[in-house]
């Protein structure tokens, strides 16, 4: 791949939701058992069209502080475009030594060698902890095999963009049709772990602090929760988890009170945030919690 000098002009992504029937069909699609899948080195090299590369990187909402890892980097076009057009540090990983040689040659021609590196190794052995964005164009059973590794090694808030293939039960946060709706991108944000019980101090609308217990059940980014405070058990409403950011609404905790919506951040086993009253009444209500189970 030869690159022209200067930055690419990346067109805006045209996003459109997939029809419901396509989503259901994707969920029901059979996957090869991991025990019988072919070795990762046998994933064929099929270049991603440059238009889809541009759309993948725009969908990742790249920032200059990001570090992008492309797993199965092929000729390096995603890594090179990310470095050249978005200014981010990028890493390409591929098991094929010939592909790595091609990547390094293309990076020299594109003038981005100082912002990229390429590693020849098995995807499952790679250390992904540095990555804040991961791009994939692999195969369904490879995505599925990588799923636990991605969830374990990537920090909450990191983004994953997969061209063409999903991760089965882990439903994407966004499904995008690109390249005149001919291609599909699956987009995830790594969720924080909020599963379990949290000992909590809530400041309510009367200005007083109350001891409470929050309890969450979690499956990927889907969370349900309860709160026990003032001798009452309440089901939390509108619970939403995006990366390390957790939002939920505490319903009326006694007659005549208003629901309170809390916006919190999960970090190092703690939950901190503030709440706002409904109906336009603005009052900062602090929340502090620490995981107990």
Secondary structure, 3 states (H helix, E strand, C coil): CCCCCCCCCCCCCCCCCCCHHHHHHHHHCCCCCHHHCCCHHHCCCCCCCHHHHHHHHHHCCCCCCCEEEEECCCCCHHHHHHHHHHCCEEEEEECCHHHHHHHHHHHHHHCCHHHEEEEECCHHHCCCCCCCEEEECCCHHHHHHHHHHHHHHCCCCCEEEEECCCCCCCCCCEEEEECCCCEEEEEEECCCCCCEEEEEEEECCCCCEEEEEEEEEEECCEEEEEEEECCEEEECEEEEEECCEEEEEECCCCCCCCCEEEEEEEECCEEEEEEEECCCCCCCEEEEEEECC
